[in-house]
Amino acid sequence: MINNKTILIGPTGFLGPSFLKKNPSMIAVGRSGLPNHLSNEFFPIKGDLDFSELDNLEFENVIFLIGSSDHQVLNSSPSMAIEKNVLALSRFLWYLRDSNRRVNKIINFTTMLQYDTKKMILPCNESQPRNPSVNNYVLSKFVSELITEQHRDKFSIIDVRISNVYGPTKLMRPDIVPSVIWSLIAEKDTSVWTKEPKRDFIFVDDAIDAVIKLLDTEYSGPVNLGSGVSSSVNDICSKLESLSGMIIADQGKLVSGHMEFVQDISLIKSLTGWSPKKSLDEGLEITFNEMSDYFKDPIIRQDILRHFKK
């Protein structure tokens, strides 16, 4: 159950606003204000590495979202990957420890990409081998779990190893679902590198519901969060072609990495009683329709079209 003693640190990007919209009693903590469509209480802090201002805020649960998932940017700068995805989390946990704050639960988001694709057995459970050397993003998320382990003697922390989460967004994101949808809505020639890979896609509302339920558990440790279903890029393209009436071309390029991935989500189901509600087709239809509505906003439309001119 969510209450006004739950704070979300890092309310920008994709997941932050999605959490806040679905949970209006959640308090947002960050450097800049919230979009006009959100009614959540906002608590400003000056920076990502100084959390002493939280002395004046009461809270019991923390959803920690400060970080970056932009693989291209992070791979060009290892120091940025550590700064964005490790240092802020470490500083926050040391702030809690040094100030003797008591909290019920801390949620830290990591990634399914840290599993070793050469050794894993599908569906992949939490005990399978990991390989942090995939790229700087994966390395930083791997290290973030080492940081949380350091503080589990004091706090109950869940590292959520999330799969490919998607849903309506006003942002231009590199992920396959939003990037393809924006291209279709803008009526651009649309293609993907290949339609063959299979991944575990989870609708954002389902992911949020799962995390909220985790707040009420006594569990502390890593947990997979996905749909538990393997869906191909072709499945996504077929549905979006049906919704848009446009064709998505297959470039037929080779891609690196494992061709199929799906998470074993039995642990989170047993902990919370949760299970995903939206099928891929249902989630894609909601996402496409809402993003089509967003595109009617002149400012969003201009931003999206500006991207395609680059």
Buried (B, 14 or more C-beta within 10 A) or exposed (E): EBEBBBBBBBBBBBBBBBBBBBBEEBBBBBEEEBEEEBEBBBBEBEEBBEBEEBEEBEBBBBBBBBBBBBBEBBBEEEEBBBBBBBBBBBBBBBBBBEEEBEBBBBBBBBBBBBBBBEEBEBBBBBEBEBBBEBBBBBBBBBBBBEBBBBBEEBBBBBBBBBBBBBBBBBBBBEBBBBBBBBBBBBEBEBBBBBBBBBBBBBBBBBBBBBBBBBBEBEBBBBBBBBBBBBBBBBBBBBBBBEBBEBEBEBEEEEEEEBEEBBBBBEBBBEBBEBEBEBBBBEBBBBBBEBBBEBBEEEEBBEBBEEBEEE
